[in-house]
Amino acid sequence: MENLNTSNEFKPSLGLMDATMLVAGSMIGSGIFIVSADIVRNVGSSGWLMLVWLITGFMTIAAAVTYGELSAMFPKAGGQYVYLKEAYNPLVGFLYGWSFFAVIQTGTIAAVGVAFSKFTAYLFPQVSEDIVLFSIGSLHISPAQILSIVTIILLTYINTKGVKNGKIIQTFFTIIKLVSLFGLIICGLFSMKSGVWHANWENAFDMHKLLPSGGVENYVTFAALGAIASSMVGSIFSSVAWENVTFIGGEIKNPKRNLGLSLFLGTLLVTIVYIAANVMYVSVLPLNEIATAPKDRVAVSATQAILGNWGTYVIAIMIMISTFGCNNGLILAGARVYYTMAKDGLFFKKTGHLNKYSVPEFGLWIQCAVASLLCLSGKYGDLLDMVSFVVVIFYILTILGVFILRKKRPDVERPYKAFGYPILPIIYILMALAFCILLIIFKTNYVKWGLIIVAIGIPIYYLALRKEKQ
């Protein structure tokens, strides 16, 4: 007990710049370097590739500025968990927190950690995912998995020593990756191949599926909507985690102002980067090369086209920086949700204590343990696909919560009110619902397993309540 912070309170030590870098840094991982390949395979044209990213960017910014109202009303640790609990009831909040712990946050940490290892293998082939170090039954352990776990443990340890250390890493790595990305984009645009660019923009909005053979398959109208939804699984997943900044509301200076502002600035910045990166891709690579990039690594192919063979090493270093900084933000923010749940008697009691550095150390380590297990399982990618639907459902519920709280608690101080209310939040909800409905139709397994993960939380919630009353 001697290591516990006697005040048991978070210390506000993050400014607007730090919060904005956490938003941007948590969003930009490996997705922007990879997922455009799958999008192009689904939609088959430059115009629709851009529209998918534009729609995703609009939805992300719309959601973020709406969350700003909630973050100003409840400027404390826990973020989305607190908003859902206040708008609905403790069960809804818990189901979010449970899904967050079981796979949303921990699975993302695992996926980003393994992405770091995969690209490290470009520089050091000894840590390749294709090497088997040892096997446990049908489970094969590679050096990439071990390295990913080591980086997760390292970042967890650093964050147990106080938010200041995590803040320095986050701000530094986010600035480096943004500068690197903008540098790559500018180099790519200066290296634009006019023939490739014009070919890519012929029939720019003629949607069709690109086949591995190089042929095309035309969609009937309804199937085209399914292709858009399938494409957006990747772009939306590349654009989540902006809400991580709300989890550390208790550690942000002037949170009633800075939380909402950081959400807007961070999501706007990342949306600009993502769209610019895709413009760069179609300026140097034919569409079929984007669709068939080895292991979907579009950025690697683009950098090789711009810089030659040594471009592979440049992009590998960029992605290592990007994923390392991204994981730091995810690890830093995640444990604050478990801390708030523990304070409500809905999580391990020890998670509700802060150490002498004013951070929830136990929450950080159990998050580390689950993420490490997901790294070893090799199933983290499947789990993330399963919960894409659930993540968006919780976004919808949270934004609906703005309407509910305005009616249920009209007298609560609202230092910031949702921009464009009620039109912008309604547009987001309708677009997100359309996405979810199309996933139900075209990606049933994504929905089924995602909902099963959430449903498992219901009996756990009631067991936790019973234990708390004893």
N, C-alpha and C positions, 0 to 999 in steps of 0.2 A: 504493500500500500504506500510505501514511502515515495514511489515514483509518480503518484497521482498528483495532478494539479489541484491544490486545495480549493481554489475558487471554482473549479470544474466548469469553466466558461471559456469560450473561444476568444481569441484576441484579434480584433480588427487590424489587419496589417497589409491588406491588398488594396491598391489603388485602382483607378479606372483602367490604366494601361495594363496592369497585371490581370484584371478580370477579362479584358478584351482579348489578351493573349491566351488566356485559358479557354475562352470560347473558340477562337480560331484554331489553337493548337490541339484541342480535343477533337475537333471536326476533321482536320487534315491528317489522315493516317496513310494508308496505302491505296484506298479506294480510287482516288482520282488517277492514279497511275495504271489502273487495271480495268475497272468496270466498263469503260467505254467500248471495249471489245465486245462484250456481251450485248450492250445496247445496240451497237451497229448490226450485230447478227440478227437481232430481233426486228429492228426498224428499217435497216437497209439503205438509209439515206442520210446525208449531212444535215438537211433541214430538220428531220425528226430527231436526230442526235442532239442538236442544239435545243429543240423544243423540250425534249425530256429534261435536260439540265435547267432550262429556263423555268419550266413548271415546278421542278423540285426546288429551285432557288426561291421562287415566289412563295411557295408553300412554307419553306423554312423561315424566311424573313417574316412572313405574316404570322406564323406561330410564335416566333421569338418576340415580336413587338407586343403580341397579346399576353405572353407570359410576363412581360414587363409590369403589367398591372398587378399581377399576383405576387411578383417578387417584391414590389414596393409595399404591398399590404402585409406580407409575411417575410420580412427581411431577416431570416434566421436559417440555421442549418436544416437540411432535409429537403428543401426545394419542392420538387414535384410530389413527393410523398406527402408533405404538409398541405399542399394545395388541394390534392384529392381528398385527403382526410377532412379538411375544412369545408369543402364544397359538397361532399357526399356524406361519408361516414368512415369510421376507422377501418372497416373491412376493405373498402375500395382502396384506401391508402396502403393497407398492408399488402393487398394483392399486387400492387405496383412494386412495393418494396421487396416482396418475395421474388417476383419475376426478375427484378433488378439484380438481386443477389444470386439467384440460381443460374442466370445465363446472360441477361442483357449486358450488365457491366462486366462481369467476370469473363463471359464469352468474348466480349469485345477486346478486353485486355489480352486474352489468350491469342486471339486472331492477329492482333497488332504485334504481339510479341513474336509470333512465328513468322509474320511478314518481315520483321526486322532480321530474323535469322536467315530467311531465304535469300535476302538481298546481301547479307553479309557474306554468303557463300560465293557471290560473284568475286569478292576480293580474296576470300579464304575458302577454297573448295573443301577443306577438311571439315567444315560444318554444314555440308550439304544435307538436305532432307532426304536425298537418295541413298545415303549411307546408313546401314543398320548397325548400331552399336551393340545392342543386345535385344532379345525378344523375351516376352512373358506370354506364353501361349501364342495367341494370334496377334498380340500387340507388339509392334515393332517400334523400338525407340531409336530416334535418329539424333545426331549431334545438333541439328536445328532445333529440335524440341528441348534439348538440354540447355542450349544457349538462351532460348526464349524464357525458360524458367529462371535462369541466372539473372537475366535483365529485369524480370519482374520482381525477384527477391531484392536485387540491388536498389531499384527505384522505391520499393516498399520501405526498405531500411532507411533510405535517405528521407523519405516523407515522415517516418516516425520521429525524426529529430527536429521537427517543427515545420510550419508552413513556409517559413522564410526560405529554407533550402529548396523546397519544391517550387516556390515562386521564382527563384533565380533560374533554375533549370528550365521551367516552363517558358518564361519570357525570352531567355537566350535562344533556346532551340526553336521557338516559334518564329522569332525574327529571322534566324538563319534560314529556316525552311521557306518562309515567305520571300525573302530576298532571292534565294536559289530558284524558287519556282518562277518568280517574275523574270529572273535572268534567263532561264530556259525558254520561257514563253517569248521573250523579246528576240533571243537568238533564233528561235524557230520561225518567227514572223519575218525576220530579215532573210532567213534561208528559204522563204516560200518558193515552192516550185509551181510556176504559173500553170503548167499543163495539168499537174495533179489537182490544183485548186479548182480550175475550171471544170475538169472532169467530175470532181466530187460534188460540184454544185449544179450539174446538169440534172434535171428532174429531181430537184432537191427534196421535194415533198411527196415523191412516189414511194409509198411504204411497201416493203416486201421483206421476206425473210431471206437472209443470205445463207446458202447451204455450204457445208464443208467442201463440196466438190467445186465450188465456185459458181454454181447455178443459183437461181432465185426461185422463190415460191411465193406467189401472190396470196394476199389475204382476202377473205370476204370481210365485210365491214365490221362485224362483231368480233371476229378473231383479231382484227387490227387493234381494237381496244384492249384485248388481252395482251397483245404484244407490247403496248405502251405500259400496261401495269407490270408486266414481267421485267421490262427495261428499268422501270422506276424502283424495283427492289434494290438494284445496285446503286442508283443515284441517291435514293433516300438513305440507304445505309451509309453512304459516303458523307451524308449531310447531317447525321444525327450526332448526339453527344454535346450539342451546343447548350443544352439545359444543365450540363454539369456545373456551370458557374452558379446556378441557383442552390446547389447543395451546400455551398460554402458561404451562404449569405451572412452567417454570423462572423465571418472573418474578413468581410469587405468594408472598407471605410465608406461612410455615407451610402449605405446600401440602397436606401430609398431612391437615390438618384443613379448611382453607378451600376446597379444590377441591370436595370432596364436598358440603360444606355450601352452597356457592354454587350448585351444580347443583340441589339440592333447593329452596332458597329462590327462585331465579330462575324455575324452571319452575312452581312452585306459584303464584307471583305472577302470571305471565303467563296461566296457566290460569284463574285467578279473573277477570282482566281480560277474557279472551276470552268466557267464559260470560256475565259481566255485560253485556258489549257486545251480545251476541245477545239477551239478555233485553230490553235497551233497544230494540233494533231492532223486536222483535215487539210492544212496548208502544206504538209510535208509527206503525208502518207496516203496512198490510194485507199479507198474504203475497204477493199478486200484485204489489204495488209493490216488494217486496223482490226478487222473481224477475225483474222487468222494469226494475230500476233502470238508468238510462242508463249504458252502458259498465260495468255491474255495480257502480257506485259507490254501494253501499248507504249508507255513512256520510254521503255528501253528501245523499242523499234524506232520511235520518233527521234530519240537522242542519237542513235546510230546514224540516222539519215542526216542529222544536223552536224554532228561532230565526228562521224566516222566510228571505227571500232572502239576507240578509247572512250567513246561516249557511254558505253556500257558501265564503265567504272564510275563515271560522273553521276549517272542516274542512281547507281547502287548506293553511293555515299549520300546522295540527296534523300533517298527513301529511308536509309538507316537513320539519318537525322530526323526525318519526318515522323517515323514510327516511334523512335525513342522519346521524342518530345510529346507525341500524342499519348503514349502510355503513361507518361508522368502525370499528365492532366487527368486521365481517367482514374489512375490510382489515388491521386491526391483527393479528388472530389468524392469518389464512391463511398468511402468509409463514413462520411458525414451523414449519409442516409441511414446507415445501420445504427449510428449513434442516436439519432432522433427516434428511430423505432424502439431502441432499447429504453429510452426515456419514457416511452409510452407503454412499456412492459411487453413489447411484442418482438423482442429479439434478445439474444444473449445479454444478460445483465451487465457483464463485464465490458460489453461494447459501449455502454453508456458512460464510461469513465474516460477522462482525458489524462494523459501522462504529464510529466513535468514540463513538456514542451507545448502543452495545450493542444494536443492532437489525439484522436481516438486510436491509440496504437493497436489494441486488440482487434478492432474492426479492420484495420489495414492488413493485419496478418491473416485473418480468416479469409478475407478477400483474396489475398495472395495465394492461400492454400487451394481455394476452389479454382482460381484461374490456372494455377499450375497443373491441377488434375485435368482440366479441360485441354491444356497443351498436350499432356500425355495421351489423352483419349484419342486424339486425332479427329474428334467429332465436333470441334468447336465451330467449324464452318457450317455444318448441317444445323447445329443449334441456332446459330445466328439467322440462318434462312427461316427457321421455324418461327422465330419471334419477330420477324419484320412486321408481320401483320399486327401482332400484339403491341409493338412499340407505337405504331400509328394509332391504334385504338386508344391507348393511354394519352397520346397527344390530343385526340378528339375529345376525350372525357375531360381533360384538363382545361381545354379552351371552352368547352361547354360550362365548366365551372365558373368562368368569368360571368356568364349570364346568370347562373344560379346564385352566386354570391352577391351580385348587384341587387337581386330581388330579396334574398334571404338576409343579407347584412348590409343594407343601404347606407347605414351611418358610419361604417368603418372608414377611417381615413384612407384616401387613395391619392398618394402624392403624385402618381403617374397613372393616367387612364389609357387603356388600350387604344392605340392609333387606329383610326378608321372604324371604330366600333359603331354599330354592330355589323357593318357591311363586310369589312375585311375578315373578321373571325368567321362569319357565316360562309364566305367564299372558301376559306380554308377547310371548314368542316365538310362542305359539299364535295370539294375536290378529294379530301382524304377518305370520305365515305365511298366515293366512286372507286378510288384505288383499292380499298378493302373489299368491296363487292366483287370487283374484277378478280382479285386474288382468290376469293371464295370459289369463284367459278373455274378459274384457270389453274390455280395452284392450291388445290384442296389440302394437300398434305402439309403445306406451310401453315395453313390455318388450323388444321386439326391438332398438330403436335404443339403449336404455340398455345392454343387454348388449354390443352391438357396440362402444360407446365403451369399456367395460371391457376387452373382448377385445383391442382395439388395443394395450392396455398390455402384453400378454404378450410380443410380440416386442421391444417397447421395453425391457422389463426385461432380457431376455437380451442385447440389444445393449449395455445399460449395464454388465452384468456383464462382458462380454467386454472392453469398453473399460477397465474398472477393473483387469482382470488384466494388461493390456498394459504 
